[in-house]
């Protein structure tokens, strides 16, 4: 279900759909129905799993660390800053991957430069607990 999640720029609506789908599948696997009146968080705790949104955040931050440590000439780094030519339509700009990463970093209270040290970055990611 999370194939390619490192590159997703999820909106709040997409996050809620992803979480709802994950919780439905988890309930189905555990044999718990809504009539049992057990909260989804409790089912998640009983299965000793982390939230799918937390998992996506950790994956995205790990990928950010890889990209951040690359050379500036690397195609992955160059394509990260490319802007499409032309005018964009009226309204709110589309949410980008960089926006998501910035949000993840600020939620974790970590500066971008922390990704320089691979071991420290891995520790930071493993300690994330809130979704």
SVG drawing of the C-alpha trace seen along z (x, -y; Angstrom):
<svg xmlns="http://www.w3.org/2000/svg" viewBox="-22 -33 50 45">
<polyline fill="none" stroke="black" stroke-width="0.4" points="0.0,0.0 2.9,-2.4 4.9,-1.7 6.4,-5.0 5.2,-6.8 8.6,-8.6 7.6,-10.9 3.9,-11.5 2.7,-15.0 -0.4,-14.1 -3.1,-16.6 -5.2,-16.3 -8.0,-14.6 -5.6,-12.1 -4.1,-11.5 -7.5,-10.8 -8.4,-8.4 -5.1,-6.6 -5.6,-6.2 -9.2,-5.1 -8.2,-2.4 -5.4,-1.2 -7.6,-1.1 -10.3,0.8 -7.8,3.4 -6.3,3.7 -9.7,4.3 -10.5,6.9 -7.2,8.7 -7.8,8.7 -11.4,9.8 -12.6,6.7 -15.8,5.0 -17.2,1.6 -19.9,3.3 -17.2,4.5 -16.9,0.8 -13.1,1.0 -11.4,-2.2 -9.0,-2.1 -6.2,-3.4 -6.7,-0.5 -6.6,2.0 -3.4,0.4 -1.9,0.6 -2.9,4.3 -1.3,5.2 1.9,3.2 2.0,1.2 2.5,-2.4 0.2,-4.7 0.4,-4.6 0.8,-8.4 3.7,-8.1 5.2,-5.4 4.9,-7.7 6.5,-10.6 9.4,-8.4 9.9,-7.1 9.7,-10.6 12.2,-12.0 14.6,-9.0 14.4,-9.8 15.0,-13.5 18.2,-12.5 19.4,-10.6 18.6,-13.5 20.1,-16.0 23.5,-14.2 23.8,-13.9 26.0,-16.1 24.4,-19.2 25.0,-17.9 23.0,-14.7 19.9,-14.5 17.7,-13.8 18.8,-17.1 18.4,-19.0 14.9,-17.8 13.9,-18.7 14.1,-22.4 12.6,-22.4 9.6,-24.6 7.3,-23.9 7.2,-26.7 4.1,-28.8 1.4,-30.3 -0.3,-28.3 -4.1,-28.4 -5.9,-30.6 -6.2,-29.4 -4.1,-27.8 -0.8,-26.3 -0.4,-22.5 1.2,-21.0 4.7,-19.9 7.0,-17.3 9.3,-20.0 6.3,-21.5 5.6,-18.1 9.2,-17.7 9.3,-21.1 6.2,-20.3 7.7,-17.0 10.9,-18.7 9.1,-21.5 6.8,-18.9 9.8,-17.0 11.6,-20.2 14.7,-19.2 16.7,-21.5 17.5,-20.4 21.2,-20.4 20.8,-17.4 20.5,-15.2 24.3,-15.7 25.1,-13.1 23.6,-9.8 23.8,-8.0 22.2,-11.0 19.5,-11.3 18.6,-7.6 18.3,-8.0 16.1,-11.1 13.8,-9.3 13.5,-6.2 12.5,-8.3 9.6,-10.0 6.4,-9.0 3.6,-11.4 1.6,-11.4"/>
</svg>
